[in-house]
Amino acid sequence: MKQIKVLYVDDDIVSRKLFETILKKSPYVYETLEAKDGKEALEILNKNGDIDLILLDIIMPRMDGIEMLEFMKKDPRFDNIPVIVLSTDDSQKIKALEIGANDFLSKPIKEEELNAKIAKYLSL
């Protein structure tokens, strides 16, 4: 079975711990990286050319998920990395999908839903 490297981006430490717990148990994931905002996530992306999937919160300080998506869409190096946005706000999800996010998950994240989304993008 193919496994992937996942970057998760969220300013909330509890959410990051939850992602870490779920992703470490996932049969689809071999490595995880975390960032607390969009700026930190872009630094990680620039240093790690092998990230397969991004889980991206929308509302964060410094650089939010929408700004990060806009930046990513201007850089062809990031064209093939699927982005799943995370939010409780439907209007923000719609905006993120219009900018180029591939999918979304509503918070709070459920393990089964997250694993189903990861499995969906394994074939890309």
N, C-alpha and C positions, 0 to 999 in steps of 0.2 A: 504494500500500500504506500502510495506517495505521501510524504509528510511535508509540511510547510513551516516557514519562519514567519511569525506574526508580530507586527508592531501595534501595540494598543496605546491610545492617546486619550488621557482623561485627567483633569485637574483634581478630581476627587480621589483621595488616597483609598477610601473604602472601595470605590469602583475598581481602582487598579488592583487591589488585593483580590477582589472577586474575579477579575479577568485572569489574574495569575493562577488562582486556584482552579478555575474551569479549564484554562488552556493547558496547564500541566497534566491534567487528567485526560485531555483529548487525544484520541488515537491518531488524529490528523496533524498534530503539531509537534515538531521536534525542538523548536527554540522560540523564545519570546523576548521581545524588547519592550520597554515601557518609556513613555514620555508624559510629562505633566502639562504640556501645552504644544501648540503648533510649531513654535520656534524650535523647541527642543526636538520635536519629531522630525523636522526638516534637517537638523544637524545629524540626527541618527540616520536618516535616509541617505544623506550625502556620504556617510562613512560606511554604509552597509548596502551594497548593490544587490543583495540577494534576498531582500524582503519580498515575500509572496502575497501578503495580505495586510491591510491596515484596518483596525477598528478605531474609529474617530469620533470622539465626543464633539458636539457642536459648540456648546457654550463653555468657553475657557478664557482665562486672562491672557495677556500679552498677544497671543495670536489664536483666534478661535478656529473652529473646524472649517467654517466657510472660507475664511482667509487662506487657510492652509490648502484647501481644495483648489482655490483660484490660483495659488502659486504653483501647485503641482501640475495643473492643466497647461501651464506655460512652459513646462520643462519636459521635453520628450523622453527623458530617462525614466519618468514615472508613469508613462502612458499605459503600461501593461500591469500595473499593480492595482488590483481591485480594492475599493474602499467601501467599507460598510460604516455608515454613520449611525451614531447612537444619540437618541434624544427623546424627550418627553413632549416636545413641541412639534405638531404636525406641519406647521407652516415652515419651520426651519428644515424639516426633513425634505419637504417639497423643493425648497430652494437648493439644498445640497444635491438632490437628484438632478435638478436642472443644470447645475454647474458641472456635474460629472461623476458624482458618487454612484456606485454600482447598486447599492442596496441599503437597507436600514434595519435597525432593531430598536424596539422601544425599551426604555429603561423602566423598571429594573430588568436586567438581563437574566434570562433563564438558560440554564446549561443546555437543554435539549435544542432550543431555538438557535443558540450560538453554534453548536456543533452541526446543525442542519445547514446553516449558512456557510460554514467553513467547507463542508462536504460539497456544496454546490459550486464553490470556486476552485476546488481541487483540480478540476479538469482544464482550467484555463491556462 
